């Protein structure tokens, strides 16, 4: 199916200067009035279209949020503290950003009668009992980040049930693509940076752990579908439905970059999720969403881009079941 057009709307993207948010802003600005609320802690101004209205502010600040959301028709909520490790070290700070501030967004949306699409995460599932994991699986997060995303996910759907506010939660699996960089960059951007520098491609564990990697352009398409669907008050897995072993990913990236980097292994991380993969049948059936970009072609387009894939070529601190940089 073609991606539905969104036109002549006033739209707020929280975290709009971040990885996924900035791609969403790019898709929306040609035909809409788009506002971005971002504190630029991790977001990058250079990623933003000149056609977007930028409000620099903290998502936890009700005044900044009110100013950004006044009169909007639609909110895409991507602002978050996305480091799982930081959520473990500082759970209260993480909770203030990921849950308490998100409740402010939902309340502001209720005042504006604005539809809300929220970035949730596969982190809500924890260690899945069955693969692929469907939306009916148990919610058993293994980190404060996952707990916060799980609570936000449920609050988002509850606002539709209690108040009739049209809401959708999108549970992202491992998102990759251009502009994914910085200390919480995903495994693909980190591997590409290591390969380009002819440094060892470093895997924690045996490399047989697997993930569902979905390109950011497909994630944007999922957001646009969520913004127009009648199937509100629901959560949807957003992935490809295909799992890739991390060792195979490393080889694909070596081939795509023409690198001679050795692949080396370090001790596995305690508590790491062994396998993660999305059952995307609900998103396909109810949103009309199916991922279009295969992993190999996505990696080759990323390698061919002029922008470096990431900044840090150190030891990989991935993979989690969730994207570590999805704002």
Protein Blocks (a to p, Z undefined) as FASTA:
>chain_A
ZZdddehiacddehklmmklmmmmmmmmmmpccddddehlmmcfklpcfkbccddddfkl
mklmmmmmgopabdcdfbdcfbfklmmmmmmlmmmmmmmmmmmmmmmmmmnopacddddd
fklnmpafbdcddfkbccddfbfklmmmmmmmmmmmmmmmmnopacddddddddedehia
cjkbcfklmmmmmmmnopacddedjhlaccddddfklmmmmmmmmmmpcbghiacdddeh
pacdfklmmmmmmmmnopabdcddddddehiafbdcddfklmmmmnopacfbdfklmmmm
mmmpmbdfbfblcdcfbdcfbdfblZZ
